[in-house]
Amino acid sequence: MESGRFEKLPRAQLPEFVQQLRDEARLKSLDIEIVALPEGGDPVDVEWRVKPKAAAPVAPPAALMAAAAADNPAWLTIAEGEIGTKEAAGGADNPAIVEYFAWTSLGPKPDSVSWCGAFVSFCLGRAGVIPKGKGSARAADWLAFGDPLPAPRPGCIVVLKPQAPSASGHVGFWVKEAGGKIHLLGGNQADSVNVTAFPAGELREGGYRWPRGAAATVAPAAGDFALADAAVPAGTPALSADDLDILTRTLWGEARGEPEAGQAAVVHVIRNRAIRKGTDAARECQRPAQFSCWFDAQKGKLLALRTDDPLYVKLAAVARMAWDKPDTTGGALHYYAPAGMPGGKPPSWAAQGTETLRIGGHIFLKGVPW
C-alpha cells in the first residue's frame, strides 16, 4: 500500500472509502493519515499518507490484548482496530474522527474538538450497544452510563478526572492495571487512538462502567458455549481444512468485531444454509450475492489474511468449535447489521422473516425466502 490521492469523491461515499483505506493499512501494519479537502465540500479530494506503524506508547497493542482476549467484548475489539488513528495535520480534519462524532448527539465535528467521548461512542455504537447519534462526546457524561462495576474488567468504560483545566474528564476502555497505573485504550490520547497509562488516582468515583444489559455482547467463558451434550443438527457436513479456512475468512469479513457468541451465530447461519442446500461451508460462504465480504472491496483483504495472524487464529478456533455445537440462532438463515443500514432501517427482505436472535451488532432471522 502506498500514499495516494483520490479526486472528486462524493462526500456520501467518504466514510466507506476511509474505512477501506484504514482496513488495508491495518492489514499491512501501516500507520495511515487521511485528509479530505475542501473541508465540508462535496465532492472532496482525499489524500492519504502511509508509513510503518510506530510502537504504541505503552506496549504493543497485541501484547496488551492477548491477556484479555478471551474476555474481550465486541467494542474493545473494534477499539483495538482503530489504534493508530490520529488528528490530521495542517488544519485539516481526519474523516475517521469526524465519523466518531457522528455517533454522538453533537453530530460530525472537526478533530480539533476533544474526542475521547466520541471515540467511546463510536466503538459502542459499532458493537450495537447504542444507536448512532445517541452517544456523548463529553467524558463526564459516561459516569451516568450503564452500571457501575466494583472492579474493572477488560473493555469496561473508565472515566478519569479532568486532564486539562477546561475538560470534563477523560474516558476510554480498560485494558489492564500495573504498577499503580490504569492502561486505557482510548481516543484523543496524545491526539491519537492508542493505549496509554494513567495514574490510578485519576479514576473518578464510580468510574468503572459497564453497558446495562450487555451481557450478551461479552464473549462467553468456555463453559458458556457448551450445550455440549445437546445434539448437533442432523445433516451437518464435515468441515474440511479448506472449509475451515474459508469459514474463518468469512468471519473476519462479516463478524470480526462481534462478540464470540455473535461470531458463533454467524457460523450457525452458514451451517444452517449448508444443511438446507446439502453443500458445505466453503460453497455457502462464497455463494454468489450472499456474504458481501466475498464480493466487495474486502475480498482482497480476506485472501491476504495470514493464517498466523492472531485474529485469524482466534476466529478459526471459534469457527471450529461452533461448527460442532447446537444451533444458537433458532434456525436462522439470514442476518443483518442495523448500524450498516441507511438510516438504521432494516433491509426490505427482513420484513419477510421472523426475528430469532439479537446479539452484538446483528439481528438474525428465519423464514426469509431463499
N, C-alpha and C positions, 0 to 999 in steps of 0.2 A: 504494500500500500504506500502511495506517495502523496505528498502535498498536492493540492489542486484547487480548481475553481470551476463552479457551475454557474452559468449566467441565465438570468431571466427565469428563475424557478417560481411558479405560482406560490404565493405565501401559504395557501391551504395545504400544499404538499410539503412544506418545510419541516414540520415535526417528524414525519415518516422518513424523509430524506436524512435528517440529522441522526435519527435513531439507527438507520442503516450504516452510516459512516462510523458511528460510535461502536456498534456491534463488531464491525470489521476491525476497527482499531484494537478493541479488547481481544479479539481472536488472535491478533498478531502481536500482542503485548506492546502496543504503542500508546503513547500519550497523544491526544488529539485536541487541537484548539480550533473551534469553528466560529466563524463570524458571518453574519448575514447583513448585507448593506443594500440600499439605504435603510436605516432604522425606521421601522413602521411602513416601509414601502411595499408595493405589490405590482409587478413581481420583484424578486430580490436576487442579488448575486451572492452566492455562497462560496466562501473561501475556507479552506481547511489546511492546517499545518500539522504534520506528524513528526514525532521523534521517539526514540526509545524510552520506554516507561521508566520514570525515576523511582527510586526507592521510596516507600511510604515513610512518613515522619517518625513512626514508632518501630514498626517491624513489617515485613512483607505481609500484605493482607491475607494471603493464602495460609501463612503460618498461624496468624491470629485466628482465622476462621476454622482451622482444622479441629481445634479443641472443642468448638461448639457446633460443628457441622451436623451432628446427629440431632440436635435440638433446634436448628435454625428455623424460625418462622419465615413465611414467604417474603415478607417485607425486608428482612435482613439480607436474604439472597439478592433481592432486587437492589438494595442499597450497595451491596458489595460490587455489583455490576456497574455502578456509577462512579466508582473510585477513579480519580484522575480528572474528573470534570472540574473545570476552573473558570474563573471570570475571564472575559475577553480583554485583550489589551487595547490601548489606544482609544478608549471612549466608546467602543462598540459593545454589543451585548452578546453573550453566549446564548444561542437559542435554546439550548438544553435547560439553562437556568430560568429563562423566561417561561419555559414549559412547566418547570417545577411550580412556579407561581400560579399557573392555570389551575392547579389542584387546590388552591386556597380561595377564600372568599374575596380576596383582593383582585383576582384575575391576573393575567400576564403583567409582569413588571420587569423593569431593567435589572441587570445583575448588580447594579450599584446599591440596591435596597437589600438590607440584611435578609439572608435567605435560608438560614438554618431551619426555620419552621416550615418554609416552603418545601425544602428537601424531604423532611419527615412526611409532609402531606402527600407528596408525590409517591413515595415508597409505599405508604399505607394504601393510597388510592389504587396504585397499580396492582396491589395484592388483593383488592376487592374489599378492604376494610371500611373505607369511607368513600362517598360519591365524589366525583370531580366537582371542584368548586366549594367544597364544604370543609376543607382543612383550614388551619390557621397559620399565618405567616409569623405570628407573634409568639415567641418562645414561651412566655409565662402562661399563655392560654392552655398549654398542654398539661399544666398542673390539674386542670379540671377534666381532662380526657380520660375515659376508661375507668379503671380501678387501680388503687394503689397496691403496690407489692411490698411485703415485709422485707424481701431480699431480692436482689437483681437476678435476672435470668437472661440468657442470650437473646438479643433483639428487643428487650424491653426499652421503652422510651425513658430517657433520662433528662430531667430538667435541672439545669445548673443556675447558680446565681449569675447576675449580670457580669459580663466580661468587659464591659465598657460603660462609662457613666450614663450614656443615653439609651442603653439597651435594656430590654425587659428580662433578659436572661439568655441562656443558650440551651439548645435541645439537640439530641442525637440518639443513637441506638447503642446500647450496652454491648461491648464485646468481651471485656474481662476486667478484673481488678488485680493490680500487682503493685507492690512497693508503695502502698498508700495512694495510688492513683487509679482513677477510673478511665479506661480506654474506650473512647467513643468513636463510632463510625458516624460521621456527620458531614453536613454541608456548611459552607462558609467558615471553614476552619483553615486559616491562612489562605482565604479566598478560593478554596477548592474543597472537593469531597475527598476525605482521607480518614485515617484512624489516628487520633491524637489523644495523648494522656493529659488528664486534668486532675488537680489535687482533689482527693475525696472530700475534703472540707468544703468544696464548692457546691456540693449537692444541696438542692433545695429540700426543705421538709416535705415529705410526700412525693419526692421527685422521681421515684421509680414507678412507672405506669404501664398498664397492660390493657389493650383494647377489650372492652366489655363484650363478652360473648364470643371471643375469638379463639376459643379452644380448638375449634375445628381447623383453624388456619395454622396450627402448630404441628410440626412433624411428629407423629406418634412414636412412642418408645417401641422397641421391637415387639414387646408383648402385645401392644395395642393393635398391631397389624394382623394379629393371628386369630382369625376364626379358623385356626389351623386344622381342626378336625372336621370342619364342615366340608361338604362336597364341592369340588371344582366342577363347573358346568360341563355336562356331557357334550362331547364333540370338540372339546378344547384341543387344538392341534399342537403337535410338538413344536418346541421353539429351538430351531437350529441356530448355529453360530451366526449365520447371515441374518436370520430373522432378528436375533437379539441386537445385532449391530444396527439394523435399520430402525428397530423399535427405539433404541437408545437415542439415535439421532433425531427421531421424531419427537421424543420427549424434550430434547434440547430445544427444538424449534417451537413446540407447542406449549410447553409447561415448565421450562427451566426455572421460572420464578415462582412456581406454585409450591405449596407445602407438599410433603411427601405423600400424604393421603390423597391430595389432589392429583399428583402425578400418577399414583396407582389407579385412580378413577379413569384417567385418560387411557392407561393400558387396558383397563377393562372394557372401555368402549371399543378399542381396536380388536380385542379378543372377541367381544360380542359380534362384531362385524365378520370376523374370520369364521366363527361358528355358523353364523347365518348364511354366509356365502360358500362355506366349505373350502376355504382357502387357507392362507397363513398370514402371519404378522406382516411380513415384508410386502406382500401384494396389497394388503389393506392399507398400509401406511402410504403406499405410492399409487393407490387407485386414483385415476385422473379426476381432478377438480374436487378433491375431498380435503385432505390435510394440506392447507395452503403453504406450509413451510417447504414443501417439495416442489412448489410451482411458482414461487415468487423469488424475490431477491435473496431470501435466506438460503436457498438451495446450495449455493456455492459454499456458504459457511458451514452447512451441515456436512458436506462432503469433505471439507478441510479440517473438521474437528478431529483432533488426535485422540487415539484410544488411551493414551496415558494422561490426558487432561484430567485433573481431579474431578471436575464436574461430570465428564463422561463416565468416569469410574463409578461415581455416586449414582448417576441416573441408570447405568447398566444394572447396578445392584437392585434398584427399585423395580426396574422392568422385569428382571429375573424372578424376584420374589413375588411381585404382584401377579405375574402370569399364571402362577400355580396356586393362587388364593381365590376364595369365593368372590363373586361379583359384588362390588360395593355400590353400584350405580342403579340397582333396580332394573337392569335390562336396558339401560340407555344405549342408543346408537349414535347420538349426536350431543354436542355441547357447544356453547359459545361464551365469549367473554364480553360482558356488558361494557367494560371500560374501553373496548376496542370498537364499539359500535357507534356510528354517528348519532350524537345526541343521547347516547346511552340506551337507545331503543333496541329491542330485540330484532333479529333478522326476520323477514317475512315468513320464512318456513317454520319458525319456532311456534307460531300460532297453531300449527297442525299437530303439535306434540303435547305430551304431559310431562311437567317437571318432576324429576325424581330425586334430585340432589343439588345442593348448593355448597360449594367448598372452594376456599380461596377466591380466585377471580373468575371461576367458571360456573355456569349453570348447565346441568345435564338433563336431557330429555329422552323419552321413549315415545314411540308411536308416530314419529315423523316419517312420511312415505320416503322410501329409499330403495 
